[in-house]
Amino acid sequence: MEPKKPRKNRGFYVRMKLLNNNRYGRTNFCYRYFKWLLWFSLSFYFFASFLFNHKPNTSSFISNISKTTVHQYSEKASRALIESSIKQNHHQDLLNGLKIYVYELPTRYNTDWLSNERCSNHLFASEVAIHKALLKNDDVRTFDPYEADFFFVPVYVSCNFSKVNGFPAIGHARKLISSAIELISMEFPFWNRSLGEDHVFVASHDFGSCFHTLEDVAMADGIPEILRNSIILQTFGVKYDHPCQRAEHIVIPPYVSPESVRKTLATSDVNGRRDIFAFFRGKMEVHPKNVSGRYYSKKVRTVILKKYGNDRRFYLKRHRFAGYQSEILRSTFCLCPLGWAPWSPRLVESVVLGCVPVIIADKIDLPFSSAVPWSEISITVAEKDVGKLDSVLEHVASTNLSIIQQKLWDPRITRALLFHDRTVEGDATWQVLHALTKKLNRSYRRSRVSSE
């Protein structure tokens, strides 16, 4: 019997068969494919067995991640909530929990006028800016009129620009405001219960709610009877009895666009040399030209032009110039003489652009004196002393000019004189609200609460 042949290595045999069998077009690719498939299958088997026998506590792992994430989020949310609460409480403390209801009047009383871009940017535009800011002030605005301290009546009367000279024509103001009051008194009970005592209006015109440009006519007309119990936010203010401020009122600054100021500061050298000693650009009459026969500015601007028109220290221009704010930024002193009324937008523009305002308007009542230290940042010259203007300014320049200039750049002062679309603590609208807290004795709601 022949001895059995040693058994061949089957693995080698299979490998060789796979390598050499080309009957069906198989190539080395088949072998490589089979090898990798076999390797993957075995690896997957052992890996699956490992996972089956050694289950990690994934739920605990995910839970820990979730707890960490939630904890971090919770901490941030809590911190934000606390900060928001502190801010809101601080805000409410400063404003004594003030609540204002804003009437939603038909658009013909306000927003229809905004089709003219000038409406929200000219010197009387505080009526627009305050309305916008109140609509966005969630801390002060209330949608429940029964919890309101005051009621804001948004009527724009300054956007009716004359087709002749382009200036605001306010002859329609009395009729428009009377119509608005008639509407709210018919639809709501709040006007009639206090006869408008807790209602707030804006009258950002030359002589406030007298609604006329010429002072003698404004005084003769007086404040409309229907407004005399209300609170008027007005640019006009003097420190003596005047028919046009014989209503409860708050003196506010004229409107200067914060955006225009920002652009001027961004495109000019703030720390550049102030090469203009005394600056004024605006209306100056040599002789009375208007139909009233009166000298504009009570002749103050006429005297300035005649005396200093050829003085190189004085940069006096009678014509409008769109980029005149850049001239203010180059000036040391900015002349702010009265126009028809005592106030002028130059009061604001000069301060926010670091030019010392020279106020020439006797007994003017300046806005927000509790927030703006006018006596420390401005120079006052009596109307009768305008001929001595040069010597007054030279004296200041040689004594305390640098101190005044340093105080002018206090950002709190700038903030207090500018209206923003959204109220910022300390800005002009905020100052109005703060002033209203001093008049809470006029609040019907507060008086009812205190009597119970």
Buried (B, 14 or more C-beta within 10 A) or exposed (E): EEEEEEEEEEEEEEBEEBEEEEEEEBEEEBBEEEEEEEEEEEEEEEEEEEEEEEEEEEEEEEEEEEEEEEEEEEEEEEEEEEEEEEEEEEBBEBBBBBBBBBBEBEEEBBBEBBEEEBBBBBBBBBBBBBBBBBBEBEBBBBEEBEEBBBBBBBBBBBBBBEEEEEEBBBEEBBEBBBBBBEBBBEEBEBBEEBEBBBBBBBBBBBBBBBBBBBBEEBBEBBBBEBBBBBBBBBBBBBEEEBBBBBBBBBBBBBBBBBEBBEBBBEEBEEEEEBEBBBBBBBEBBEEEEEEEEBBBBBBBBBBBBEBBEEEEBBBBEBEEEEEBBBBBBBBBBBBBBBBBBBBBBBBBBBBBBBBBBBBBBBEBBBBBEEBBEBEEBBBBBEBEEBEEBBEBBEEBBEEEBEEBBEBBEBEEBBBBBBBBBEBBBBBBBBBBBBBBBEBBEBBBBBBEEEEE
